[in-house]
C-alpha cells in the first residue's frame, strides 16, 4: 500500500515541458533525461506506472517521425529501469501535439520493444475535444469501440476524469468541473458504469474552485454508479 491506496491505483503525471518526440536535439535529450529520472523515482517509490503527454512535432517533422522518436524515448527509459510501465495519455488534437488520434498512440506502441511496459491513460476532456462527443451515447460508443479496435483494452492503465469547457471536436484542451461542461453528468454516468474502467486509477484534473470542490466532484461521480 502507498498511503491508503494500492500501488496500481497510483498514477503520477510527468512534466508538461517534456517532449519525447521533439525534433530539436537539445530539447529531446533534456526531455529524455527528465523522463528517465522520473521513471527511476517511481521505481524507488514502488509506483508501477508513470503517465506523460507523448509530445509535439513543433510543426517541423511529420507526425509519424514524432511517434517514432517517442517510441525510441520509451525504449531508452525501459533500458534504464526494470519495471515501471510508461503510460501514454491521449491528447486533444490541439496544434502540433500527437496522440489525439488513437492511431498515433498505436504507432507509438508498435515501436516499443517491451509492450508489457507500455500503457495508455484515457483523458475524457481530451477525447471529447479530439472529436468524440462524450455527451452522447453514440460518441461514447465510438470512443470505446475505436479504443478497442485501434489500441486494445490490454493497454488501458487509467483515466483522467475531466469535463470540457469546449464542444466536441474543438481541439482545445480546456478542463471543466464535472457536470459543468459539455460532457455533462449523463456523459460521466456512462463513464462511471463502463466495466472496462473498473479497478484502475480514476483521476480528477478539473479546475480548482474551492477547498471542498474535489470532494464534491468525487461524491457526484460515485452517485452516478448504478
FENUR-V38978 format. One record per pair of residues at least 4 apart in sequence whose ideal C-beta (glycine too) atoms are under 8 Angstrom apart, sorted by the first residue. I is the first residue (numbers start at 0). J is the second residue. Records with the same first field share a line. If there is no record, write none. Layout:
I: J / J
//
This chain:
0: 4 / 5 / 6
1: 5 / 6 / 9 / 44 / 45 / 46
4: 8 / 9
6: 45 / 46 / 47
7: 47 / 48 / 198 / 199 / 200
8: 199 / 200
9: 46 / 47 / 48 / 200
10: 48 / 49 / 50 / 86 / 120 / 156 / 157 / 200 / 202
11: 37 / 41 / 46 / 48 / 49 / 50
12: 50 / 51
13: 17 / 33 / 34 / 37 / 49 / 50 / 51 / 52
14: 33 / 37 / 51
15: 52
16: 30 / 33
17: 30 / 33 / 34 / 51 / 52 / 54
18: 26 / 27 / 30 / 54 / 55 / 57
19: 27 / 30 / 31 / 34 / 51 / 53 / 54 / 68 / 69 / 72 / 73
20: 27 / 53 / 54 / 55 / 56 / 64 / 65 / 66 / 68 / 69 / 72 / 97
21: 26 / 27 / 30 / 54 / 55 / 57 / 68
22: 27 / 56 / 57 / 59 / 60 / 64 / 65 / 68
23: 27 / 57 / 59
24: 28
25: 29
26: 30
27: 31 / 68 / 72
28: 32
29: 33
30: 34 / 54 / 72
31: 35 / 72 / 75 / 76
32: 36
33: 37
34: 38 / 51 / 72 / 75 / 76
35: 39 / 75 / 76 / 79 / 80
36: 40
37: 41 / 49 / 51
38: 42 / 49 / 76 / 79 / 80 / 83 / 85
39: 43 / 79 / 80
40: 44
41: 46 / 47 / 48 / 49 / 83
42: 46 / 80 / 81 / 82 / 83
46: 83
47: 82 / 83 / 84
48: 83 / 84 / 86 / 118 / 156 / 157 / 200
49: 83 / 84 / 85 / 86
50: 86 / 88 / 120 / 156 / 157
51: 85 / 86 / 87 / 88
52: 88 / 90 / 96 / 98
53: 66 / 69 / 87 / 88 / 90 / 96 / 97 / 98 / 103 / 104 / 107
54: 65 / 68 / 69 / 96 / 97 / 98
55: 65 / 94 / 95 / 96 / 97
56: 60 / 61 / 62 / 64 / 65 / 95 / 97
57: 95
58: 95
60: 64 / 65 / 68
61: 65
62: 66 / 97 / 103
63: 67 / 106
64: 68
65: 69 / 97
66: 70 / 97 / 103 / 106 / 107 / 110
67: 71 / 106 / 110
68: 72
69: 73 / 87 / 97 / 107 / 110
70: 74 / 106 / 107 / 108 / 109 / 110 / 111
71: 75 / 110
72: 76
73: 77 / 85 / 107 / 110 / 111 / 117
74: 78 / 110 / 111 / 112 / 113
75: 79
76: 80 / 83 / 85
77: 85 / 111 / 112 / 113 / 116
82: 116
83: 116
84: 115 / 116 / 117 / 118 / 156
85: 111 / 116 / 117 / 118
86: 117 / 118 / 119 / 120 / 156 / 157
87: 98 / 104 / 107 / 108 / 117 / 118 / 119 / 120
88: 98 / 119 / 120 / 122 / 125 / 159
89: 98 / 99 / 101 / 104 / 119 / 120 / 121 / 122 / 125 / 126 / 129
90: 96 / 97 / 98 / 99 / 122 / 125 / 129 / 172
91: 96 / 99 / 124 / 125 / 128 / 129 / 170 / 171 / 172
92: 96 / 99 / 100 / 128 / 129 / 130 / 170
93: 99 / 128 / 170 / 171 / 172
97: 103 / 107
98: 103 / 104 / 107
99: 103 / 125 / 128 / 129 / 170
100: 104 / 129
101: 105 / 145 / 146 / 149 / 150
102: 106 / 149
103: 107
104: 108 / 119 / 149 / 150
105: 109 / 149 / 150
106: 110
107: 111 / 117
108: 114 / 117 / 150 / 154
111: 116 / 117
113: 117
117: 154
118: 154 / 155 / 156 / 157
119: 150 / 154 / 155 / 156
120: 156 / 157 / 158 / 159 / 200
121: 126 / 146 / 155 / 157 / 158 / 159
122: 126 / 158 / 159 / 161 / 204
123: 127 / 133 / 158 / 159 / 160 / 161 / 162 / 163 / 182 / 186 / 187 / 190
124: 128 / 159 / 161 / 162 / 163 / 172 / 173 / 174 / 175 / 180 / 182 / 204
125: 129 / 159 / 161 / 172
126: 131 / 133 / 142
127: 131 / 132 / 133 / 134 / 138 / 163 / 165 / 167 / 181 / 182
128: 163 / 165 / 167 / 168 / 169 / 170 / 171 / 172 / 173
129: 168 / 170
130: 167 / 168
131: 138 / 139 / 141 / 142 / 145 / 167
132: 137 / 138 / 167 / 168
133: 138 / 139 / 142 / 163 / 167 / 182 / 186 / 189 / 190
134: 138 / 167 / 181 / 182 / 183 / 185 / 186
135: 139 / 186
136: 140 / 189
137: 141
138: 142 / 167
139: 143 / 186 / 189 / 190
140: 144
141: 145
142: 146
143: 147 / 193 / 195
144: 148
145: 149
146: 150 / 151 / 152 / 155
147: 151 / 152
150: 154 / 155
152: 195
155: 195 / 196 / 199
156: 199 / 200
157: 199 / 200 / 201 / 202
158: 190 / 196 / 199 / 200 / 201 / 202
159: 202 / 203 / 204
160: 177 / 187 / 190 / 201 / 202 / 203 / 204 / 205 / 220
161: 174 / 175 / 177 / 203 / 204 / 205
162: 174 / 175 / 176 / 177 / 178 / 179 / 180 / 181 / 182 / 183 / 186 / 187 / 205
163: 167 / 173 / 174 / 175 / 180 / 181 / 182
164: 171 / 173 / 174 / 175 / 180 / 181
165: 169 / 171 / 173 / 181
166: 181
167: 181
174: 180 / 204 / 205 / 206
175: 179 / 180 / 181 / 205 / 206
176: 180 / 205 / 206 / 208 / 212 / 216
177: 184 / 187 / 203 / 205 / 216 / 219 / 220
178: 183 / 184 / 187 / 216 / 219
182: 186 / 187
183: 187
184: 188 / 219 / 223
185: 189
186: 190
187: 191 / 220 / 223
188: 192 / 223
189: 193
190: 196
191: 196 / 220 / 221 / 223 / 224
192: 223 / 224 / 225
196: 201
201: 220
203: 213 / 216 / 217
205: 212 / 213 / 216
207: 212
208: 212
211: 215
212: 216
213: 217
214: 218
215: 219
216: 220
217: 221
218: 222
219: 223
220: 224
//
